[in-house]
Amino acid sequence: MKSRFVLGAVTALVACMHNAYADPTEQQFRALYKELVETNTTLSAGSCTLAAERIATRLKAAGFPDSDLHPFADPQFPKEGGLVAILPGSDPKAKAILLLAHIDVVEAKREDWVRDPFTLVEEDGKFYARGALDDKAQAAIWADSLIRFKQEGFKPRHTLKMALTCGEETAGAFNGAEWLTKNKRALIDAGYALNEGAGGELNAAGKRVSMTVQAGEKVAQNYRLEVTNRGGHSSRPQKDNAIYRLAAALKKVEGYEFPIQLADGSRGYLNGMSKIQAAAGRKDVADAMLAVVKNPGDAKAVALVSSTDSSWGAMLHTTCVATLLDAGHATNALPQRARANINCRIFPGVTQEDVRQTLVKAIDDPAVKVETLEIRGENSAPPALTKAILEPVERVTAKMWPGVPVMPILQSGATDGQFLNAAGIPTYGISGIFLTPDLGNIHGLNEYIGVQSLMEGRTFLHELVKIYANQ
């Protein structure tokens, strides 16, 4: 019995050692990822500057000279700094490739979470923590890849640049990506950039459905609707009630549909997804998708696509939705002021002023003031999805996950890519990380990422960047 126990223990130990050293660089990645995730980078209590310093320390230990490490911070926002790291290429005529990721995270309260949001927990095949996915997974992968390239002695043809920035998650906060485009444009100059914004799609059963490449994104913009009047005593109701007029305006916003528009990303996604829908027996949906591509004015087809999946519908046009209300000043007084916030996600190439004017016309009430709030950046046209970008993704995807189709996508959300695209650096969302339909609860409670998905995404991006670097 004892000998069997010892043999079993030895077998288990050998298996454990094999797993630990099957990829000797995985342990260094895990340590880097853990340190980055556990460095609090919320706006309220954290420090992106500290997180960037810790990454710089690891890069320096791997052999990066100080001349290739460029920490930055605006003196007015000392805790919201970042890092640009450079691996020089061999061909001075070849344009650099920029690897972008934000290291700030959404706020998280310990009392709301099952686990401490700032302690990385590996449980049931998942990593749990705030930022475990968004966006410290990709930030850690970029830093890890640069370290591995240095250790491998890899000499890229194109210079590789990595920019880790702060401020993506908070409107109104200092934004590192925007600051770099305005103050250190030469430092991040590149032929194109790779960023968050797309990845692999898993269905509810965990089966791989597709690999997406983001080719364009919407821009988030807030507008304030405001109605003011003299108010009065609540015992003497007036027809001109600020709350009622605001409510009428909101109903008009609710009922208004912005025109359908297509870009390379949405057109390619609909074509690719139609094949998946047809194979799953949903021919009506597949036909509707193809009909929209052929004729964006086909209202019946648009309605079917939009009702099947709201994210598909959102991809097709600008959307606006009421998110906040503020009205009145006393329970026994007529309201003197009523306000609402309208959050719009604007289709690429459409200006913020165009949308404001559209809201004014849709509301059609001069008593309702429509004001554009903080503008975070320009809304530029989506970058062209070239063969040079797409073919390497298809090649690595086919190697790692045979049969999984690669599709472009236009994201309904927004990333820091908006600043780079506006600055003339075409930016594509590519991660290689497969996500379940709940998107790993990003921005929500108990954010997570599958351990296997993370490790496969690490392999995917390392191979992909190496291909791009030698093109």
C-alpha positions as CSV (number, residue, x, y, z in Angstrom):
1,M,0.0,0.0,0.0
2,K,2.8,2.4,0.9
3,S,4.7,1.7,-2.3
4,R,1.6,2.4,-4.3
5,F,1.1,5.7,-2.4
6,V,4.7,6.7,-3.1
7,L,4.4,5.8,-6.7
8,G,1.2,7.8,-7.1
9,A,2.8,10.8,-5.4
10,V,5.9,10.6,-7.6
11,T,3.7,10.4,-10.7
12,A,1.7,13.4,-9.6
13,L,4.8,15.3,-8.9
14,V,6.3,14.5,-12.3
15,A,3.0,15.6,-14.0
16,C,3.0,18.8,-12.0
17,M,6.6,19.5,-13.0
18,H,5.9,18.7,-16.6
19,N,3.0,21.2,-16.6
20,A,5.0,23.9,-14.9
21,Y,7.9,23.6,-17.3
22,A,6.2,22.7,-20.5
23,D,6.6,26.4,-21.3
24,P,9.3,27.7,-19.0
25,T,8.3,31.3,-19.8
26,E,4.7,30.8,-18.6
27,Q,5.8,31.2,-15.0
28,Q,7.4,34.6,-15.7
29,F,4.2,35.6,-17.5
30,R,2.1,34.6,-14.6
31,A,4.2,36.6,-12.2
32,L,4.1,39.7,-14.4
33,Y,0.3,39.3,-14.9
34,K,-0.3,38.9,-11.2
35,E,1.8,41.9,-10.3
36,L,0.0,44.1,-12.9
37,V,-3.5,43.0,-11.9
38,E,-2.8,43.4,-8.2
39,T,-1.5,46.9,-8.7
40,N,-4.6,49.0,-8.0
41,T,-5.1,51.4,-11.0
42,T,-8.6,52.8,-10.3
43,L,-8.9,56.5,-10.6
44,S,-10.1,56.9,-7.0
45,A,-7.3,55.1,-5.2
46,G,-4.8,53.6,-7.6
47,S,-1.8,54.5,-9.6
48,C,-1.2,53.7,-13.2
49,T,2.3,55.3,-12.8
50,L,3.2,52.7,-10.2
51,A,2.0,49.9,-12.5
52,A,4.0,51.3,-15.4
53,E,7.1,51.5,-13.3
54,R,6.8,47.9,-12.3
55,I,6.5,46.8,-15.9
56,A,9.5,49.0,-16.8
57,T,11.5,47.3,-14.1
58,R,10.8,43.9,-15.6
59,L,11.7,45.1,-19.1
60,K,14.9,46.5,-17.8
61,A,15.8,43.2,-16.0
62,A,15.2,41.5,-19.4
63,G,17.8,43.7,-21.0
64,F,16.0,46.7,-22.3
65,P,18.3,49.8,-21.9
66,D,17.0,53.0,-20.4
67,S,17.1,54.6,-23.8
68,D,14.3,52.3,-25.0
69,L,12.1,52.8,-21.9
70,H,10.1,56.0,-21.8
71,P,7.9,56.5,-18.7
72,F,5.6,59.5,-19.0
73,A,3.3,61.5,-16.7
74,D,1.6,64.9,-16.9
75,P,2.7,66.8,-13.8
76,Q,-0.9,67.7,-13.1
77,F,-1.8,64.0,-13.0
78,P,1.2,62.3,-11.4
79,K,-0.6,59.0,-10.7
80,E,-2.0,58.6,-14.2
81,G,1.3,58.0,-16.1
82,G,2.2,55.3,-18.4
83,L,5.1,53.7,-20.4
84,V,6.3,53.5,-23.9
85,A,8.9,50.7,-24.6
86,I,10.7,50.2,-27.8
87,L,12.3,47.1,-29.4
88,P,14.3,48.6,-32.4
89,G,13.9,47.0,-35.8
90,S,16.6,46.2,-38.3
91,D,15.1,48.2,-41.2
92,P,15.0,52.0,-40.7
93,K,12.6,52.3,-43.7
94,A,10.0,49.9,-42.3
95,K,7.3,51.7,-40.3
96,A,7.0,50.7,-36.6
97,I,4.2,48.7,-35.1
98,L,2.5,50.0,-32.0
99,L,1.1,47.7,-29.3
100,L,-1.4,49.6,-27.3
101,A,-3.2,48.7,-24.0
102,H,-4.7,50.7,-21.2
103,I,-3.8,49.8,-17.6
104,D,-6.4,51.7,-15.7
105,V,-9.5,49.8,-14.5
106,V,-13.1,50.4,-13.5
107,E,-13.8,51.0,-9.8
108,A,-14.6,47.9,-7.7
109,K,-15.9,47.8,-4.1
110,R,-14.7,44.9,-2.0
111,E,-18.1,44.6,-0.2
112,D,-19.8,43.9,-3.6
113,W,-17.4,41.2,-4.8
114,V,-17.3,37.5,-3.8
115,R,-13.5,37.8,-3.8
116,D,-11.1,40.7,-3.2
117,P,-11.2,42.5,-6.6
118,F,-7.5,43.4,-6.3
119,T,-6.2,39.9,-5.5
120,L,-5.8,37.6,-8.5
121,V,-7.6,34.4,-7.7
122,E,-7.3,31.3,-9.9
123,E,-10.4,29.1,-9.4
124,D,-12.4,26.6,-11.5
125,G,-10.2,27.4,-14.6
126,K,-10.7,31.1,-14.3
127,F,-8.7,34.1,-13.1
128,Y,-10.9,36.5,-11.1
129,A,-10.0,40.1,-10.4
130,R,-10.7,43.6,-11.5
131,G,-8.8,44.1,-14.7
132,A,-8.1,40.4,-15.1
133,L,-9.5,40.8,-18.6
134,D,-10.1,44.5,-19.3
135,D,-7.4,45.4,-20.2
136,K,-4.5,44.1,-18.1
137,A,-4.7,40.7,-19.9
138,Q,-3.5,42.3,-23.2
139,A,-1.2,44.8,-21.4
140,A,0.5,41.8,-19.7
141,I,0.7,39.9,-23.0
142,W,2.4,42.8,-24.8
143,A,5.0,43.3,-22.1
144,D,5.6,39.6,-21.8
145,S,6.1,39.3,-25.6
146,L,8.7,42.1,-25.6
147,I,10.5,40.4,-22.8
148,R,10.4,37.0,-24.7
149,F,11.6,38.6,-27.9
150,K,14.5,40.1,-26.0
151,Q,15.3,36.7,-24.4
152,E,15.0,34.9,-27.7
153,G,17.3,37.4,-29.4
154,F,14.6,38.1,-31.9
155,K,15.6,40.9,-34.3
156,P,12.4,42.3,-35.9
157,R,12.4,44.1,-39.3
158,H,9.9,46.6,-38.0
159,T,10.5,48.4,-34.8
160,L,8.0,47.3,-32.1
161,K,6.6,49.9,-29.7
162,M,4.5,49.3,-26.7
163,A,2.3,52.0,-25.1
164,L,0.7,51.3,-21.8
165,T,-1.7,54.1,-20.9
166,C,-4.1,55.4,-18.3
167,G,-7.6,57.0,-18.5
168,E,-9.5,54.8,-20.9
169,E,-12.1,53.8,-18.4
170,T,-13.2,57.3,-17.1
171,A,-14.7,60.1,-19.1
172,G,-13.3,63.4,-18.0
173,A,-10.1,61.9,-16.7
174,F,-6.6,62.4,-18.1
175,N,-6.1,60.1,-21.0
176,G,-2.6,58.8,-21.8
177,A,-3.3,57.7,-25.3
178,E,-4.7,61.2,-26.2
179,W,-1.8,62.9,-24.4
180,L,0.8,60.9,-26.4
181,T,-0.8,61.8,-29.7
182,K,-0.7,65.5,-28.8
183,N,2.6,65.7,-26.9
184,K,4.8,62.7,-28.0
185,R,3.5,61.9,-31.5
186,A,7.0,61.0,-32.8
187,L,7.5,58.6,-29.9
188,I,4.5,56.5,-30.8
189,D,4.6,57.0,-34.6
190,A,3.7,53.8,-36.4
191,G,2.4,52.3,-39.6
192,Y,-0.5,50.8,-37.5
193,A,-1.4,49.8,-34.0
194,L,-2.8,46.7,-32.4
195,N,-5.2,47.2,-29.5
196,E,-8.1,45.7,-27.6
197,G,-11.6,45.6,-29.0
198,A,-12.0,42.2,-30.6
199,G,-11.3,38.5,-30.0
200,G,-12.7,35.0,-30.1
201,E,-16.4,34.4,-29.6
202,L,-17.6,31.4,-27.6
203,N,-21.2,30.2,-27.6
204,A,-23.1,29.4,-24.4
205,A,-21.8,25.8,-24.6
206,G,-18.2,27.0,-24.7
207,K,-17.7,26.1,-28.4
208,R,-15.5,28.5,-30.5
209,V,-17.7,30.4,-33.0
210,S,-15.4,32.9,-34.6
211,M,-12.3,35.0,-34.3
212,T,-13.0,38.7,-34.9
213,V,-10.7,41.6,-35.9
214,Q,-11.9,45.1,-35.0
215,A,-11.8,47.4,-38.0
216,G,-13.4,50.6,-36.7
217,E,-15.4,51.5,-33.6
218,K,-18.0,53.9,-32.5
219,V,-17.3,57.0,-30.4
220,A,-19.1,57.6,-27.1
221,Q,-20.6,61.0,-26.7
222,N,-22.9,62.5,-24.0
223,Y,-25.5,65.2,-24.6
224,R,-27.6,67.0,-22.1
225,L,-31.2,67.8,-22.7
226,E,-32.4,70.7,-20.5
227,V,-35.8,72.4,-20.1
228,T,-36.1,75.5,-17.8
229,N,-39.0,77.8,-16.9
230,R,-40.2,80.0,-14.0
231,G,-41.9,77.1,-12.1
232,G,-44.4,78.1,-9.4
233,H,-46.7,76.6,-6.7
234,S,-47.7,73.0,-7.2
235,S,-51.3,73.9,-6.4
236,R,-51.5,75.8,-9.7
237,P,-50.4,73.4,-12.4
238,Q,-49.3,74.9,-15.7
239,K,-49.3,73.3,-19.1
240,D,-45.7,74.4,-19.6
241,N,-44.2,71.9,-17.1
242,A,-40.4,71.4,-17.5
243,I,-40.7,67.7,-16.6
244,Y,-43.5,67.0,-19.0
245,R,-41.6,68.8,-21.8
246,L,-38.5,66.9,-21.1
247,A,-40.5,63.6,-21.0
248,A,-42.0,64.4,-24.4
249,A,-38.5,65.0,-25.8
250,L,-37.2,61.7,-24.4
251,K,-40.0,59.8,-26.0
252,K,-39.0,61.4,-29.3
253,V,-35.4,60.3,-28.8
254,E,-36.6,56.8,-27.9
255,G,-38.6,56.6,-31.1
256,Y,-35.9,58.0,-33.4
257,E,-33.8,55.5,-35.5
258,F,-30.6,56.8,-37.0
259,P,-29.9,55.8,-40.6
260,I,-28.4,52.4,-41.3
261,Q,-24.7,52.6,-42.3
262,L,-22.2,50.0,-43.2
263,A,-18.4,50.0,-42.9
264,D,-15.8,47.3,-43.8
265,G,-16.0,45.9,-40.3
266,S,-19.8,45.5,-40.1
267,R,-20.1,44.4,-43.7
268,G,-17.5,41.7,-43.2
269,Y,-19.1,40.6,-39.9
270,L,-22.5,40.2,-41.4
271,N,-21.2,38.2,-44.4
272,G,-19.2,35.9,-42.1
273,M,-21.9,35.5,-39.4
274,S,-24.5,34.7,-42.1
275,K,-22.6,31.5,-42.9
276,I,-22.5,30.6,-39.2
277,Q,-26.2,31.3,-38.8
278,A,-27.0,29.2,-41.9
279,A,-25.0,26.3,-40.6
280,A,-26.9,26.5,-37.3
281,G,-30.2,26.2,-39.2
282,R,-31.2,29.9,-38.9
283,K,-31.6,30.5,-42.6
284,D,-34.0,33.4,-42.1
285,V,-31.4,35.3,-40.0
286,A,-28.6,34.4,-42.5
287,D,-30.7,35.7,-45.4
288,A,-31.6,38.9,-43.5
289,M,-27.9,39.6,-42.9
290,L,-27.0,39.2,-46.5
291,A,-30.0,41.4,-47.5
292,V,-28.7,44.2,-45.2
293,V,-25.3,44.0,-46.8
294,K,-26.9,44.2,-50.3
295,N,-29.4,46.9,-49.3
296,P,-29.0,48.8,-46.0
297,G,-32.4,50.3,-46.7
298,D,-34.2,46.9,-46.3
299,A,-36.1,47.8,-43.2
300,K,-37.6,44.3,-42.7
301,A,-34.1,42.6,-42.9
302,V,-32.6,45.2,-40.5
303,A,-35.5,44.6,-38.0
304,L,-34.9,40.9,-38.0
305,V,-31.1,41.2,-37.6
306,S,-31.5,43.8,-34.8
307,S,-34.2,41.8,-32.9
308,T,-32.1,38.6,-33.0
309,D,-29.1,40.2,-31.3
310,S,-29.1,43.8,-30.0
311,S,-25.3,44.0,-30.5
312,W,-25.8,43.2,-34.2
313,G,-28.3,46.0,-34.5
314,A,-26.1,48.5,-32.6
315,M,-23.3,47.8,-35.1
316,L,-25.4,49.2,-38.0
317,H,-26.0,52.8,-37.0
318,T,-25.5,55.5,-34.4
319,T,-27.5,54.8,-31.3
320,C,-28.7,57.2,-28.5
321,V,-30.2,56.3,-25.1
322,A,-31.3,58.2,-22.0
323,T,-29.1,57.2,-19.0
324,L,-29.6,59.9,-16.3
325,L,-32.4,62.1,-15.1
326,D,-32.4,65.2,-12.8
327,A,-35.5,67.4,-12.3
328,G,-37.3,69.6,-9.8
329,H,-36.3,71.2,-6.6
330,A,-39.1,70.6,-4.1
331,T,-42.1,68.3,-3.7
332,N,-44.6,71.1,-3.6
333,A,-43.2,73.3,-6.4
334,L,-43.5,73.2,-10.2
335,P,-40.1,72.2,-11.6
336,Q,-37.9,75.1,-12.7
337,R,-35.4,72.8,-14.4
338,A,-35.4,69.3,-15.8
339,R,-32.3,67.5,-17.3
340,A,-31.5,64.2,-18.9
341,N,-28.2,62.7,-20.1
342,I,-28.3,61.1,-23.5
343,N,-25.5,58.7,-24.2
344,C,-24.8,58.2,-27.9
345,R,-22.5,55.7,-29.7
346,I,-21.7,57.4,-32.9
347,F,-20.9,55.6,-36.1
348,P,-17.4,56.1,-37.5
349,G,-17.0,59.3,-39.6
350,V,-20.1,61.0,-38.2
351,T,-19.4,64.1,-36.2
352,Q,-20.7,64.9,-32.7
353,E,-22.3,68.1,-34.1
354,D,-24.2,66.1,-36.7
355,V,-25.7,64.0,-34.0
356,R,-26.6,67.0,-31.9
357,Q,-28.3,68.6,-34.8
358,T,-30.2,65.3,-35.5
359,L,-31.4,65.2,-31.9
360,V,-32.6,68.8,-32.1
361,K,-34.6,68.0,-35.2
362,A,-36.0,64.8,-33.8
363,I,-37.1,66.6,-30.6
364,D,-38.5,69.6,-32.5
365,D,-39.1,71.7,-29.4
366,P,-37.2,75.0,-29.0
367,A,-37.8,74.8,-25.3
368,V,-35.5,71.8,-25.0
369,K,-31.8,72.8,-25.1
370,V,-29.5,70.1,-26.5
371,E,-25.9,70.6,-25.3
372,T,-22.8,68.6,-26.3
373,L,-20.9,67.6,-23.2
374,E,-17.1,66.7,-23.0
375,I,-15.7,65.6,-26.3
376,R,-13.0,63.0,-25.7
377,G,-11.7,62.8,-29.3
378,E,-12.5,63.1,-33.0
379,N,-14.7,60.6,-34.7
380,S,-12.6,59.5,-37.7
381,A,-13.4,57.0,-40.5
382,P,-12.6,53.4,-39.8
383,P,-9.2,52.1,-41.0
384,A,-9.0,50.0,-44.1
385,L,-8.8,46.3,-43.3
386,T,-5.9,45.2,-45.6
387,K,-4.7,41.8,-46.5
388,A,-1.5,42.5,-44.7
389,I,-3.4,42.8,-41.4
390,L,-6.0,40.1,-42.0
391,E,-4.0,37.3,-43.6
392,P,-1.6,36.7,-40.6
393,V,-4.6,36.5,-38.3
394,E,-6.2,33.9,-40.5
395,R,-3.0,32.0,-40.7
396,V,-2.4,31.8,-36.9
397,T,-6.1,31.2,-36.2
398,A,-6.1,28.2,-38.6
399,K,-3.0,26.8,-37.0
400,M,-4.3,27.1,-33.4
401,W,-8.0,26.5,-34.0
402,P,-8.7,24.8,-37.3
403,G,-12.1,25.6,-38.8
404,V,-12.7,28.8,-36.7
405,P,-13.6,31.5,-39.2
406,V,-11.9,35.0,-39.0
407,M,-14.3,37.9,-39.4
408,P,-13.9,41.7,-39.2
409,I,-16.1,43.6,-36.8
410,L,-17.1,47.1,-36.1
411,Q,-17.3,47.6,-32.4
412,S,-20.3,49.3,-30.8
413,G,-18.2,50.3,-27.8
414,A,-15.2,52.6,-27.8
415,T,-11.5,52.2,-27.0
416,D,-8.4,54.4,-27.0
417,G,-8.1,53.5,-30.7
418,Q,-10.2,56.6,-31.4
419,F,-7.3,58.9,-30.5
420,L,-4.8,56.9,-32.6
421,N,-7.0,56.7,-35.6
422,A,-7.7,60.4,-35.5
423,A,-3.9,61.0,-35.3
424,G,-3.3,59.0,-38.5
425,I,-2.3,55.7,-36.9
426,P,-4.7,53.0,-38.2
427,T,-5.7,50.9,-35.2
428,Y,-7.1,47.4,-35.2
429,G,-8.5,45.4,-32.3
430,I,-6.9,42.0,-32.1
431,S,-6.6,39.8,-28.9
432,G,-6.9,36.1,-29.8
433,I,-8.7,35.7,-26.4
434,F,-11.9,33.8,-26.5
435,L,-14.8,35.1,-24.4
436,T,-18.1,33.7,-23.3
437,P,-21.3,35.6,-24.1
438,D,-21.2,37.4,-20.8
439,L,-17.8,38.9,-21.8
440,G,-16.2,37.9,-18.6
441,N,-18.3,40.4,-16.6
442,I,-16.1,43.2,-17.7
443,H,-16.9,46.5,-15.8
444,G,-19.2,44.3,-13.5
445,L,-18.9,42.2,-10.4
446,N,-16.4,39.3,-10.3
447,E,-14.7,40.0,-13.6
448,Y,-12.9,37.0,-14.9
449,I,-11.0,35.5,-17.8
450,G,-10.6,31.8,-18.6
451,V,-7.0,30.6,-17.8
452,Q,-6.9,28.6,-21.0
453,S,-8.2,31.6,-23.0
454,L,-5.6,33.9,-21.6
455,M,-2.7,31.4,-22.2
456,E,-3.9,30.7,-25.7
457,G,-4.3,34.5,-26.4
458,R,-0.7,34.9,-25.2
459,T,0.6,32.3,-27.7
460,F,-1.6,33.7,-30.5
461,L,-0.5,37.3,-30.1
462,H,3.2,36.4,-29.7
463,E,3.2,34.5,-33.0
464,L,1.1,37.1,-34.7
465,V,3.3,40.0,-33.7
466,K,6.3,38.1,-34.9
467,I,4.8,37.7,-38.3
468,Y,3.8,41.3,-38.5
469,A,7.3,42.4,-37.3
470,N,8.9,40.6,-40.2
471,Q,6.5,41.5,-43.0
